[in-house]
Amino acid sequence: MSAKPALIRRIDSRLIIGILLVVVSMAAVAGIVLASHHTRTVYVASDNLAPGEPLTEDHLALVEVRVDDTTPLYLGPDRLPSEPIVITRAVGAGELIPLSALGAADQSTASVVVTLTSSPPSGVDAGSRVELWVAPPGERAGEYADPSVVVPDATVVRRLESDRLVGTNTVELELRVPKSQLKQVLAATTAEARMHVVPLHREPATQLGAEGES
């Protein structure tokens, strides 16, 4: 007779443990579902953005992302500044836009499209810093004067695709240039001068140079 109550107690304890496991698993699933539905609307770049480029609604697309610790670090509709802003570092198409990649608009520069007479050197892309060299046309047709630097430090915004340039060696680039040099660039464009860009490379500090400073 004593064995039967002990068996009932074992069955009851197993039943209780089983129920608890089911409850815990259901709570865990519910938590995962709730977390997956906790989202926030943020902006992604609709195309490649280059440093110095003004940020407008044409460059933005809205997406829903799951909220985590990094979500507040990105631009959302609730954090869109009212004053003009620019991109301070390159952001690729489809990437979330970090708040750290935004800055106050620089009123000292302007965008201008230049036509190069040859393809730019390898590595020149959106965000590249370049020199703009110009060779004005000479007195005779087909002759050009010696080239000189018109813009010593410009930023490439993007390479433009144009049907009228297909089959030619010319390339169009949109550049950000200082406004103080914009007149010279536009004059060169109007005069159909030959234009080239040369990438600016920051030379790394050499060990010899470091030793010379010490």
N, C-alpha and C positions, 0 to 999 in steps of 0.2 A: 504493500500500500504506500510506503514512503517513497518508492522510486517514481511513482506517477506524478506527485507534486513537483519533484526536482526536474523531471522532463518538461513539465508545463512552464516552469520558471525559465529553463534554457530556451524554450521556444519563444516565450514572451520577450526575453532579452534580445534574441536575434531579430525578432520582428521590430522592436523599438530601434535597434541599431540600423536596420534596413530602412526604416522610415526616415530616420535622421539623415542618412546618406542621400536619400532621394530629395529631401528638403534642401540640403546643402547644395547639391548639384543644380537644382532648379534655381536657387538664389544666385549661384555663380553664372548660370546662363542668362538670367534676367539682368545681372549687372553688366555682362558683356554686350547684350543687346542695347541697353540704355547708353552705354559708353559709345557704341558705334553710331548711335543716333544723335550724339552731342557734337554738333558740327558748328563751324563758323564760316562766314562768307569772307573771302579774301580776294585780292587781285593777283593775276598772273600777267606776264608780258605777252601781248598778242603778236609781237615780232621782236627781233633783236634790238636791244637798246644800248646805245653807246654812251660813254662818259660825256657830259656836257649837253646831252640832248634834253630838251624840255619834255616833261612828262605831261601828256594830255590824255583825255578819255579815249582817244583813238588808239592809244597804245595799250589799253587795259582790257582785260576780260575777267569776269567774275567766276569763281569756282567755290565749291563747298569742300572744306577739309575737316578732318577729325581734329578736335581740340586736344592739344597737348601742351607741354611746357614751352615749346618754341613758337606756338601760334601767335602770341602777342608781339613777336619780333617782325611780323610781316604786315604789309600795307592792306588795310581793309577800308570799306566805305566809311566807317566811323572814324578813321584816322587820316582821311584824305585832307591835306592842308588846303586852306583857302587861298593862300598866296602862291604865286608861280614857283614851281620846283623843277629841278633837273636831276638826271641820273649822274651819280658821281663815280660809278664803276659799271663795267659791262654786265648786262643781264640778258640771258638767252631767252628766245621765244619759248613760252610755256612754263617758265620758271616763276616761282613765287617771288614777289618783289620785297626784298628786305628793307626795313625802315633805315637801316644803316647805309643803303645805297642811294639815299635821297639827300638833296641839299638845296639851299636857296638858289633861285635862278640867278645866273651870272649875266648882268645886263651889259657887260663889257665885250661879249662875243656875239657872233651871228653866224647863221648857217648860209653856205653858198655852194652851188654846184659848179665844179670845174670839169673840163674835158681834157683828159690826158691823151697825148699822142702815142702812148704805148702803155702796155699793161704795167701796173705798179709792181715793185719787187715782191718776191715771195715773203709772206708773213704780214703784209699790209692788209689789215682787215678792220672791221668796226672796233673802235677804241684805240687804234694805233695812233701814235703821235708821229707826225711827219713834218719835213720841210717842204715848202712849195717853191719850186724853181720855175722861172719864166724866161723864155727867150723871145723877145719882141721881133716882129717881122722886120726884115731889112728893106732897103730902098728898092731892090729888085724882087720880082715875084719868085717865091721859092727860097729866098735867102732869109736868114735869121741872125740876129745879133747874138753875142755871147750870153748864155743864161746867167741869171743871178737869183739870189734868194729873195723872194717877195714876202713870204711868211715863214719865219724861222721856227715857229711852233704851232702847228695846227693839229686838230684831232679829227680822225676819220669817223664820220657818223655811219655811213653805209655806202656800199657800191650799188649804183643804180643800173637796172636792166632796161634797155631801150631797143625797140625794133629797128630804129634807124641806124643803130650802131652794129647790127649784125653783119658779119662779113668784113668789118673794118678792124683796124688795130687800135682804135680809140676806145677809151674807157671813161665813164662818168663817175665821179666820186662826189659825195656830199661831205663838206668839211665844216668844222667849227673853227672860225678864225677870229682874232681880235678885231673889233670894229674899227680900230685905228688903221688897220691894213686892208679893210674891205674895199675901199675905193681903188686901190692898186690892183686887187684881184679882179674886180669888175672891169677895170680898164683893159687888163690883159685879155679877159674873155671877149670883150667887144672888139679888140684889135686882132682876134684870132691868133694870139701868140701860142707858141708851143709850151706846154706845161708838163712838168714831171714832179713826182713826189719822191722824197728820199726818207726812209724811216729813221727816226731818232732812237738810238740805242744808248742806254746809260751804261757807261763803261764800269765794270766791276773793279773794286779797289784791289790792287795787286799787293802781294806780300812786300815787294820792294817799296811800293808807295807807302805802305803802312809803316815799314821800318824807317823810311825817310822822315815821317812825321814824328816818330818817337824821339 
